[in-house]
């Protein structure tokens, strides 16, 4: 009965999280198309000589198609959802600007009431709201983690406790550790991510432990920067002969999750 409840919970979480990500991807492109139609209808109503121009719908339709492509390619990667929302929000600004300028002219687009909906709404509302919605969808899926999530197709990413730079990712075929850091070159700086991934079939041990001393930790790979972490619960893994120590919360659940996915990967590989 417990297993059934856990499976039901995993399915409910998956459905809710996927629905939230779908809203993140499609709500604004669809709203942009609707707004374009309303502007066209308003112009037709004001001036009978003005015809409804289907060409004006092309940028919005293309943007909706791009959103569908992004949704399809990233729907099982929750760690990318917030960034995807920001990217689509910025895209909305440019597509909305193009539609507004083509529909009502440059001056009215920038300074007029209708133009405000196209130009400033995406920047002031869509980008931050989309980012928050993407984060919320991620939390809906993973907070707190449950072992039955191993049966889903999501890449399950967990941030190390005490750090925002290091992350453990348990995929359906690979297990990986990554570190994100900023590289500065003169006045310019950019973010870089180093990832070390291994097949799940090489996972031979996963167990929860408690870190009480810095000497107990074993990093999964050489990082460009010293990883940050706090002592306490941790996950000990043995992958491809290497000993990993990952400082994370809920290590017992993550250990079970990793074992289940490793077993599934081994079964799939033996077919």
C-alpha positions in Angstrom: 0.0 0.0 0.0 2.9 2.3 0.8 4.5 1.6 -2.5 1.2 2.4 -4.3 0.8 5.7 -2.4 4.4 6.6 -3.2 3.9 5.9 -6.9 0.7 7.9 -6.9 2.5 10.8 -5.2 5.3 10.6 -7.8 2.7 10.7 -10.6 0.8 13.6 -9.1 4.1 15.6 -8.6 5.1 14.8 -12.2 1.8 16.0 -13.6 1.7 19.2 -11.5 5.3 20.1 -12.3 4.9 19.4 -16.0 1.7 21.5 -16.1 3.5 24.4 -14.4 6.4 24.2 -16.9 3.9 24.1 -19.7 2.3 27.3 -18.4 5.7 28.8 -18.2 6.4 28.0 -21.8 3.1 28.6 -23.5 1.1 31.2 -21.5 3.0 34.2 -22.8 3.3 33.2 -26.5 -0.4 32.4 -26.5 -1.2 35.7 -24.7 0.9 37.5 -27.3 -1.0 36.0 -30.1 -4.3 36.9 -28.5 -3.2 40.4 -27.9 -2.1 40.7 -31.5 -5.6 39.6 -32.6 -7.3 42.1 -30.3 -5.2 45.0 -31.6 -6.0 44.0 -35.2 -9.7 43.8 -34.3 -9.6 47.1 -32.6 -8.1 48.7 -35.7 -10.7 47.1 -37.9 -13.4 48.4 -35.6 -12.0 52.0 -35.7 -11.4 52.1 -39.4 -13.5 50.0 -41.8 -10.9 50.4 -44.5 -8.4 48.5 -42.4 -8.3 44.8 -43.0 -7.4 42.1 -40.6 -3.7 41.3 -41.5 -2.8 37.7 -41.0 0.8 38.5 -41.6 0.9 40.2 -38.2 0.3 36.8 -36.6 3.4 35.2 -38.1 6.0 36.3 -35.5 3.7 35.2 -32.7 3.0 31.9 -34.3 6.7 31.3 -34.9 7.5 32.2 -31.3 4.8 29.7 -30.2 6.5 27.0 -32.3 9.8 27.9 -30.7 8.2 27.6 -27.2 6.8 24.2 -28.2 10.3 23.0 -29.3 11.9 24.3 -26.0 9.2 22.6 -24.0 9.7 19.3 -25.8 13.5 19.4 -25.4 13.6 20.5 -21.8 10.5 19.1 -20.1 12.4 16.3 -18.4 15.3 18.6 -17.2 13.8 20.6 -14.2 17.2 22.3 -13.5 16.7 24.2 -16.8 13.2 25.4 -16.2 13.9 28.8 -14.6 16.5 29.6 -17.2 14.1 28.6 -20.0 11.4 30.9 -18.5 13.9 33.9 -18.6 14.9 33.1 -22.1 11.3 33.0 -23.3 10.5 36.2 -21.4 13.3 38.0 -23.2 12.2 36.5 -26.5 8.7 37.8 -25.8 10.1 41.3 -25.5 11.7 41.2 -29.0 8.8 39.4 -30.7 6.3 41.8 -29.0 8.3 44.8 -30.1 8.4 43.5 -33.7 4.6 42.9 -33.7 3.9 46.3 -32.1 6.1 48.3 -34.5 4.6 46.5 -37.5 1.0 46.9 -36.2 0.9 50.4 -34.8 4.1 52.2 -35.7 7.3 52.9 -33.8 6.3 56.0 -31.9 3.0 54.5 -30.6 4.7 51.2 -29.8 7.3 52.8 -27.5 5.2 55.6 -26.0 1.6 54.5 -26.4 -0.7 52.6 -24.1 -1.0 49.6 -26.4 2.8 49.5 -27.0 3.3 49.3 -23.2 1.7 45.9 -23.2 4.1 44.7 -25.9 7.3 46.4 -24.7 7.4 46.7 -21.0 5.1 44.0 -19.6 7.5 41.2 -20.7 10.5 42.8 -18.9 8.8 43.9 -15.8 6.5 41.0 -15.2 7.1 38.0 -17.5 10.8 37.5 -16.8 10.7 37.5 -13.0 7.3 35.7 -12.8 8.5 33.0 -15.2 11.7 32.5 -13.3 9.7 32.1 -10.0 7.3 29.7 -11.7 10.1 27.6 -13.0 11.6 27.4 -9.5 8.3 26.6 -8.0 7.7 23.7 -10.6 11.1 22.3 -9.6 10.2 22.4 -5.9 6.9 20.8 -6.6 8.7 17.9 -8.2 11.6 17.4 -5.8 10.7 18.9 -2.4 11.0 16.6 -0.6 12.4 13.9 -2.8 10.8 10.5 -2.8 12.2 7.2 -4.1 9.4 6.6 -6.5 10.6 9.5 -8.6 13.1 7.0 -9.9 10.3 5.6 -12.1 9.9 8.9 -13.9 11.9 10.2 -16.8 13.1 13.4 -15.1 16.8 14.3 -14.6 16.8 14.8 -10.8 19.2 17.4 -9.7 20.1 18.2 -6.1 22.2 21.1 -4.9 24.9 20.3 -2.3 24.0 21.5 1.2 25.8 24.7 2.0 26.5 25.5 -1.7 24.8 26.8 -4.8 27.7 25.9 -7.1 27.8 22.1 -6.8 25.1 19.8 -7.9 24.4 16.0 -8.0 22.3 14.9 -11.0 20.7 11.4 -11.2 19.5 10.9 -14.7 17.9 7.8 -16.3 21.2 6.6 -17.8 23.9 8.7 -16.1 24.9 10.1 -12.7 26.8 13.3 -12.6 28.4 15.9 -10.4 28.8 19.5 -11.7 30.2 22.8 -10.5 29.2 26.2 -11.8 31.6 29.1 -11.4 32.4 32.6 -12.8 35.4 33.1 -15.0 36.7 36.7 -15.2 38.9 37.9 -18.0 39.7 41.6 -17.7 36.4 43.5 -17.6 34.4 40.6 -18.9 33.1 37.6 -17.0 31.0 34.6 -17.9 29.6 31.5 -16.1 31.1 28.1 -16.8 29.9 24.7 -15.7 32.2 21.7 -15.3 30.4 18.3 -15.3 31.7 14.8 -14.7 29.1 12.2 -15.8 29.3 8.4 -15.5 26.9 5.6 -16.6 24.5 4.5 -13.9 25.5 1.0 -14.6 28.9 1.7 -12.9 27.2 2.6 -9.6 28.1 -0.2 -7.2 27.1 1.4 -3.8 24.9 4.1 -2.5 24.4 4.6 1.2 23.6 7.5 3.6 26.2 8.6 6.1 26.8 11.5 8.5 29.8 13.7 7.9 31.4 14.7 11.2 34.9 15.6 10.0 36.3 17.3 6.9 38.7 14.4 6.4 35.8 12.0 5.7 34.8 13.7 2.5 35.8 12.3 -0.9 35.1 14.5 -3.9 33.7 12.9 -7.0 36.3 14.5 -9.3 38.8 17.3 -9.4 37.0 20.7 -9.5 38.4 24.0 -10.6 37.3 25.6 -7.3 37.2 24.1 -3.8 33.6 22.8 -3.3 31.6 24.4 -0.5 29.6 22.3 1.9 28.5 21.8 5.5 29.0 18.8 7.7 26.0 16.6 8.5 24.0 14.1 6.4 25.6 13.0 3.2 25.4 10.4 0.4 28.3 8.1 -0.1 28.5 6.6 -3.6 30.9 4.2 -5.4 31.0 4.9 -9.1 33.4 3.3 -11.5 35.7 2.5 -8.6 35.7 6.0 -7.2 34.5 6.9 -3.8 32.1 9.9 -3.8 30.8 11.8 -0.8 28.0 14.2 -1.6 26.8 16.5 1.3 23.0 16.6 0.7 19.8 16.5 2.7 17.6 13.3 2.6 20.6 11.0 1.8 18.6 7.9 2.6 16.0 8.8 -0.1 18.7 9.8 -2.6 20.5 6.5 -2.0 17.4 4.5 -2.7 16.6 6.6 -5.7 20.1 6.1 -7.1 20.0 2.3 -6.5 16.6 2.0 -8.3 17.8 3.9 -11.3 21.1 2.0 -11.4 19.1 -1.3 -11.3 16.8 -0.1 -14.2 19.9 1.0 -16.2 21.5 -2.4 -15.7 18.4 -4.2 -16.7 17.9 -2.1 -19.8 21.6 -2.7 -20.7 21.3 -6.4 -20.4 18.4 -6.7 -22.8 
